[in-house]
Amino acid sequence: MRKIFLSSAVLGLLLATTSCRESTAEKAEDAIEAATEDTEDNLEKVGDEIEELGDEIEEEIQEERTDADDN
């Protein structure tokens, strides 16, 4: 009787531990996916800002060339 009880307890412990690990792995995977999405969004924003700055610089260069040509 004691062996059956101990075996059941060990089996229950193993199942509980396995279930927690899967849950933890899923949570970690979800966190990684969320971080990846955030990183992609941030990179897109940075890329857009870089393009805008490039356009502004190009406009300023054109203005300077126009001013230099007028002088």
MARRO-740722 format. One record per residue: residue number from 1; residue in three letters; x, z, y of N, C-alpha, C, CB in turn. Coordinates in nm, 3 decimals, always signed. Glycine has a CB too. Layout:
<nodes>
     n   res       n.x       n.z       n.y      ca.x      ca.z      ca.y       c.x       c.z       c.y      cb.x      cb.z      cb.y
   NUM   ALA         X         Z         Y         X         Z         Y         X         Z         Y         X         Z         Y
...
</nodes>
This chain:
<nodes>
     n   res       n.x       n.z       n.y      ca.x      ca.z      ca.y       c.x       c.z       c.y      cb.x      cb.z      cb.y
     1   MET    +0.083    +0.000    -0.119    +0.000    +0.000    +0.000    +0.087    +0.000    +0.125    -0.094    +0.120    +0.000
     2   ARG    +0.195    +0.077    +0.119    +0.286    +0.086    +0.232    +0.351    -0.049    +0.258    +0.393    +0.194    +0.206
     3   LYS    +0.388    -0.122    +0.154    +0.451    -0.253    +0.169    +0.355    -0.354    +0.232    +0.501    -0.305    +0.034
     4   ILE    +0.231    -0.348    +0.193    +0.130    -0.439    +0.249    +0.112    -0.410    +0.398    -0.007    -0.425    +0.174
     5   PHE    +0.105    -0.282    +0.434    +0.088    -0.245    +0.574    +0.210    -0.288    +0.657    +0.068    -0.093    +0.586
     6   LEU    +0.329    -0.261    +0.606    +0.450    -0.299    +0.678    +0.462    -0.451    +0.689    +0.575    -0.241    +0.607
     7   SER    +0.428    -0.521    +0.583    +0.433    -0.667    +0.586    +0.335    -0.722    +0.689    +0.402    -0.726    +0.448
     8   SER    +0.216    -0.664    +0.693    +0.115    -0.708    +0.791    +0.162    -0.680    +0.933    -0.021    -0.637    +0.765
     9   ALA    +0.224    -0.564    +0.953    +0.273    -0.529    +1.086    +0.385    -0.623    +1.130    +0.323    -0.383    +1.087
    10   VAL    +0.476    -0.653    +1.040    +0.586    -0.744    +1.072    +0.532    -0.884    +1.101    +0.689    -0.749    +0.957
    11   LEU    +0.438    -0.930    +1.018    +0.379    -1.062    +1.038    +0.308    -1.069    +1.174    +0.280    -1.095    +0.925
    12   GLY    +0.234    -0.964    +1.207    +0.166    -0.958    +1.337    +0.264    -0.960    +1.453    +0.080    -0.834    +1.346
    13   LEU    +0.373    -0.887    +1.439    +0.476    -0.885    +1.542    +0.539    -1.022    +1.560    +0.583    -0.781    +1.508
    14   LEU    +0.567    -1.088    +1.449    +0.626    -1.222    +1.457    +0.531    -1.321    +1.522    +0.664    -1.272    +1.317
    15   LEU    +0.405    -1.315    +1.486    +0.307    -1.405    +1.547    +0.292    -1.378    +1.696    +0.172    -1.391    +1.478
    16   ALA    +0.290    -1.252    +1.734    +0.278    -1.217    +1.876    +0.400    -1.264    +1.953    +0.261    -1.066    +1.893
    17   THR    +0.517    -1.248    +1.896    +0.640    -1.292    +1.962    +0.644    -1.443    +1.976    +0.763    -1.243    +1.885
    18   THR    +0.603    -1.513    +1.872    +0.601    -1.659    +1.876    +0.502    -1.708    +1.981    +0.566    -1.717    +1.738
    19   SER    +0.388    -1.646    +1.988    +0.288    -1.686    +2.086    +0.339    -1.665    +2.227    +0.158    -1.607    +2.065
    20   CYS    +0.408    -1.556    +2.251    +0.463    -1.530    +2.384    +0.569    -1.633    +2.420    +0.522    -1.388    +2.391
    21   ARG    +0.648    -1.670    +2.326    +0.753    -1.767    +2.355    +0.693    -1.902    +2.393    +0.845    -1.783    +2.235
    22   GLU    +0.590    -1.944    +2.323    +0.527    -2.071    +2.356    +0.465    -2.063    +2.495    +0.420    -2.108    +2.252
    23   SER    +0.402    -1.953    +2.524    +0.341    -1.933    +2.654    +0.447    -1.935    +2.763    +0.262    -1.802    +2.657
    24   THR    +0.556    -1.868    +2.739    +0.665    -1.864    +2.836    +0.725    -2.003    +2.854    +0.773    -1.765    +2.792
    25   ALA    +0.740    -2.075    +2.744    +0.795    -2.211    +2.753    +0.702    -2.301    +2.832    +0.819    -2.269    +2.612
    26   GLU    +0.572    -2.287    +2.810    +0.476    -2.368    +2.885    +0.480    -2.333    +3.033    +0.335    -2.348    +2.830
    27   LYS    +0.490    -2.205    +3.064    +0.498    -2.162    +3.204    +0.625    -2.216    +3.269    +0.495    -2.009    +3.214
    28   ALA    +0.734    -2.212    +3.196    +0.860    -2.264    +3.250    +0.849    -2.414    +3.272    +0.977    -2.233    +3.155
    29   GLU    +0.788    -2.484    +3.179    +0.772    -2.629    +3.194    +0.684    -2.661    +3.314    +0.711    -2.690    +3.066
    30   ASP    +0.576    -2.585    +3.333    +0.490    -2.605    +3.449    +0.566    -2.580    +3.579    +0.368    -2.515    +3.441
    31   ALA    +0.649    -2.476    +3.580    +0.727    -2.444    +3.699    +0.827    -2.555    +3.729    +0.799    -2.311    +3.683
    32   ILE    +0.888    -2.610    +3.625    +0.984    -2.719    +3.644    +0.913    -2.842    +3.698    +1.056    -2.751    +3.512
    33   GLU    +0.796    -2.873    +3.644    +0.721    -2.988    +3.692    +0.682    -2.970    +3.838    +0.596    -3.009    +3.606
    34   ALA    +0.637    -2.850    +3.874    +0.599    -2.823    +4.013    +0.719    -2.836    +4.106    +0.538    -2.683    +4.026
    35   ALA    +0.833    -2.784    +4.063    +0.954    -2.794    +4.144    +0.997    -2.939    +4.159    +1.068    -2.711    +4.082
    36   THR    +0.983    -3.016    +4.054    +1.019    -3.158    +4.059    +0.929    -3.232    +4.158    +1.009    -3.223    +3.920
    37   GLU    +0.800    -3.204    +4.152    +0.707    -3.268    +4.245    +0.738    -3.229    +4.388    +0.562    -3.230    +4.210
    38   ASP    +0.766    -3.101    +4.412    +0.802    -3.055    +4.547    +0.928    -3.123    +4.596    +0.820    -2.902    +4.549
    39   THR    +1.026    -3.136    +4.508    +1.151    -3.202    +4.544    +1.128    -3.348    +4.580    +1.253    -3.191    +4.430
    40   GLU    +1.047    -3.417    +4.499    +1.016    -3.556    +4.528    +0.947    -3.571    +4.663    +0.929    -3.616    +4.417
    41   ASP    +0.848    -3.483    +4.689    +0.778    -3.487    +4.817    +0.874    -3.463    +4.934    +0.666    -3.383    +4.820
    42   ASN    +0.961    -3.364    +4.918    +1.057    -3.334    +5.024    +1.154    -3.449    +5.047    +1.133    -3.206    +4.991
    43   LEU    +1.199    -3.512    +4.938    +1.290    -3.626    +4.952    +1.222    -3.743    +5.023    +1.341    -3.670    +4.815
    44   GLU    +1.095    -3.764    +4.993    +1.021    -3.870    +5.063    +1.013    -3.840    +5.212    +0.881    -3.886    +5.003
    45   LYS    +0.984    -3.715    +5.247    +0.975    -3.676    +5.388    +1.109    -3.697    +5.457    +0.930    -3.529    +5.402
    46   VAL    +1.216    -3.656    +5.392    +1.350    -3.673    +5.450    +1.381    -3.821    +5.466    +1.458    -3.604    +5.361
    47   GLY    +1.345    -3.901    +5.366    +1.368    -4.045    +5.375    +1.292    -4.106    +5.491    +1.327    -4.113    +5.246
    48   ASP    +1.168    -4.064    +5.510    +1.088    -4.114    +5.622    +1.151    -4.074    +5.755    +0.944    -4.060    +5.614
    49   GLU    +1.198    -3.950    +5.764    +1.261    -3.904    +5.889    +1.390    -3.982    +5.916    +1.291    -3.753    +5.881
    50   ILE    +1.466    -4.010    +5.812    +1.589    -4.087    +5.829    +1.557    -4.227    +5.879    +1.669    -4.093    +5.696
    51   GLU    +1.454    -4.289    +5.821    +1.414    -4.422    +5.866    +1.371    -4.419    +6.013    +1.299    -4.476    +5.779
    52   GLU    +1.294    -4.317    +6.052    +1.251    -4.306    +6.191    +1.371    -4.289    +6.284    +1.153    -4.187    +6.208
    53   LEU    +1.465    -4.206    +6.245    +1.585    -4.188    +6.327    +1.665    -4.317    +6.336    +1.673    -4.075    +6.269
    54   GLY    +1.673    -4.389    +6.225    +1.742    -4.518    +6.227    +1.676    -4.615    +6.323    +1.746    -4.579    +6.087
    55   ASP    +1.543    -4.617    +6.323    +1.470    -4.705    +6.416    +1.495    -4.664    +6.560    +1.318    -4.701    +6.386
    56   GLU    +1.495    -4.533    +6.586    +1.520    -4.485    +6.722    +1.661    -4.523    +6.768    +1.501    -4.332    +6.730
    57   ILE    +1.757    -4.507    +6.680    +1.895    -4.542    +6.714    +1.906    -4.691    +6.740    +1.992    -4.500    +6.602
    58   GLU    +1.841    -4.771    +6.658    +1.844    -4.916    +6.677    +1.784    -4.955    +6.812    +1.768    -4.987    +6.563
    59   GLU    +1.673    -4.890    +6.849    +1.612    -4.916    +6.980    +1.706    -4.878    +7.094    +1.479    -4.839    +6.993
    60   GLU    +1.772    -4.763    +7.081    +1.865    -4.719    +7.185    +1.982    -4.815    +7.197    +1.915    -4.578    +7.155
    61   ILE    +2.030    -4.865    +7.085    +2.140    -4.962    +7.088    +2.096    -5.089    +7.159    +2.189    -4.996    +6.946
    62   GLN    +1.976    -5.135    +7.129    +1.924    -5.255    +7.195    +1.911    -5.234    +7.346    +1.788    -5.294    +7.134
    63   GLU    +1.864    -5.114    +7.385    +1.852    -5.083    +7.527    +1.989    -5.082    +7.594    +1.782    -4.948    +7.547
    64   GLU    +2.089    -5.024    +7.528    +2.224    -5.021    +7.584    +2.280    -5.163    +7.596    +2.316    -4.933    +7.497
    65   ARG    +2.255    -5.247    +7.499    +2.303    -5.385    +7.506    +2.236    -5.460    +7.621    +2.276    -5.458    +7.373
    66   THR    +2.106    -5.434    +7.638    +2.034    -5.498    +7.747    +2.090    -5.451    +7.880    +1.883    -5.468    +7.738
    67   ASP    +2.115    -5.320    +7.892    +2.171    -5.265    +8.015    +2.311    -5.320    +8.040    +2.175    -5.111    +8.009
    68   ALA    +2.390    -5.334    +7.935    +2.527    -5.386    +7.949    +2.523    -5.533    +7.989    +2.606    -5.369    +7.816
    69   ASP    +2.429    -5.609    +7.935    +2.416    -5.751    +7.970    +2.372    -5.769    +8.115    +2.318    -5.820    +7.877
    70   ASP    +2.291    -5.678    +8.166    +2.242    -5.685    +8.303    +2.354    -5.655    +8.402    +2.125    -5.589    +8.323
    71   ASN    +2.452    -5.578    +8.362    +2.561    -5.541    +8.454    +2.664    -5.645    +8.448    +2.622    -5.405    +8.420
</nodes>
